């Protein structure tokens, strides 16, 4: 049984990391790499390394969530168990657990998550919430458009008066991992983690790429001690979402175009609030100049009668987790938890009735 005096656990399931912590904490306890490495010894015993890579050549690496979609539930369960017991150091049977998922998540995926939480993890209550909704709450809004650029997925989610406009939601598989892949190839980097480091330390979004001196190089000494000369790549990575052709993805639409098309498909009466509150979320929006570029491009595409405002939270990487904490602590929310009793009575399908 849960002790209602104990804080709930909030787990934000990302493709690259899982952000987890207790309600009442200022920040997640830790961002755990969402990866499991499986190694088989000579005697056939398989060992798991969770949240990191040993580099063993014979090891099998599993990424439980890809493009925002859980693809290996056994591995994801292992990451959840490790996060709860070893990182947060809590007994799951004593704490309610709020999980996050991508916009337009499959019904079967939500049901499986609830099943694991009750039958394997042993929590007394759970809830599953769309990540974009939580990012909006963290920004103090009930209406707005969440632009979430994470590791594996970019989402544009309009929300009006606390209700997602589902028919207008867009998910695009062009995001942080694609920038990392481009940079790794352009700089001939075998280690994607070094490419990721260079991306976040060196790269930025230009306000106008045609005015940048892309012929100059920037020397960056990475954490592995190696110095890398980064040239035009430092701008091309940031350009990926505004001009996908910059990284060879010319078939994709530019992010500003996606936002405008998404909001144009919403009711005219909703658009004022949706344009006035464009909320950024996800680690890839932290590139320098991202918010300013999106603001400029949206303003140039939107009718003068509509005020467009892009809002960049202090740490958009943690805004979904922070919004989850706000929800899980709210007195009005407490009746929304799915209890173990409800799960046993109605099955995992109860998630569709109680969760947005």
Protein Blocks (a to p, Z undefined) as FASTA:
>chain_A
ZZfkbccddddddfkbccdddehiabdfbdcddbddddddfkopacddehiaehiakbcc
ddfbgghiafblklmmmmmmmmmmmmnopafklpccdddddehiafklmmmmmmmmmmmn
opabdcdddfklmmmmmnopabdcdddddfkbccddddeehiacfklpccddddfklmmm
mmmmmnopablklmmmmmmmmgccdfblklpcfkbccddddfkopacddffkmmmmmmmm
mommlnopambccfklmmmmmmmmpcfklmmmmmmmccdedjklmpghklmmmmmmmmmm
pcfkbccdddddfblmlmmmmmmmmmmmpmklmmmpccfklmmmnommlmmmmpZZ
